[in-house]
Amino acid sequence: MSNPFTNSRVFRFSAVKADRKRLKAEKYDLLNQMKQLYSTLEDKEKELRDFIRNYEQVNGKGQCFFSKDARKNISWL
């Protein structure tokens, strides 16, 4: 006869192992999502910088919609 205690331990070990594998996969999925989000954010930031730069060239720096004080507070302008 098999020992019910041993079967229970084996089952729990298998469940924990499966959970660890699932969590590891979820971690890598989340990491890849974060990388994609950062990449998108960097692209949008570059687009915004280019837009502001073009706007200033067309309308002159004196008429920029960001004041000089606001530009000092925004490091990427």
C-alpha positions in Angstrom: 0.0 0.0 0.0 1.2 3.5 -0.7 1.7 6.0 2.0 -0.9 8.8 1.7 1.5 11.2 3.4 4.1 10.6 0.6 1.5 11.0 -2.1 0.4 14.3 -0.6 4.0 15.5 -0.5 4.6 14.6 -4.1 1.5 16.3 -5.2 2.4 19.5 -3.3 5.9 19.4 -4.7 4.5 19.1 -8.2 2.1 21.9 -7.6 4.8 24.2 -6.2 7.0 23.3 -9.2 4.2 24.1 -11.7 3.5 27.4 -9.9 7.1 28.5 -10.0 7.3 27.7 -13.7 4.1 29.7 -14.3 5.3 32.6 -12.3 8.6 32.7 -14.0 6.8 32.8 -17.4 4.6 35.6 -16.2 7.7 37.5 -14.9 9.3 37.3 -18.4 6.0 38.4 -20.0 5.8 41.4 -17.8 9.4 42.2 -18.4 8.9 42.2 -22.1 5.8 44.4 -21.7 7.8 46.9 -19.7 10.5 47.0 -22.4 7.9 47.6 -25.0 6.3 50.4 -22.9 9.7 52.1 -22.3 10.4 51.9 -26.0 7.1 53.4 -26.9 7.6 56.1 -24.3 11.0 57.0 -25.6 9.6 57.2 -29.2 6.7 59.5 -28.0 9.2 61.7 -26.1 11.3 62.0 -29.2 8.3 62.9 -31.3 7.3 65.6 -28.8 10.8 67.0 -28.7 10.8 67.1 -32.5 7.4 68.7 -32.6 8.4 71.4 -30.2 11.7 72.1 -32.0 9.8 72.4 -35.3 7.2 74.6 -33.8 9.9 76.9 -32.4 11.6 77.1 -35.8 8.4 78.0 -37.6 7.0 80.5 -35.0 10.2 81.8 -33.5 11.5 81.1 -30.1 9.7 84.1 -28.6 6.3 82.7 -29.3 6.8 79.1 -28.0 3.9 77.9 -26.0 6.3 76.9 -23.2 7.7 79.8 -21.2 11.5 80.0 -20.4 10.7 79.1 -16.8 8.6 76.1 -17.8 11.4 74.9 -20.2 13.9 75.1 -17.3 11.7 72.7 -15.3 11.3 70.3 -18.1 14.7 68.7 -18.6 14.1 67.1 -22.0 13.1 70.3 -23.7 
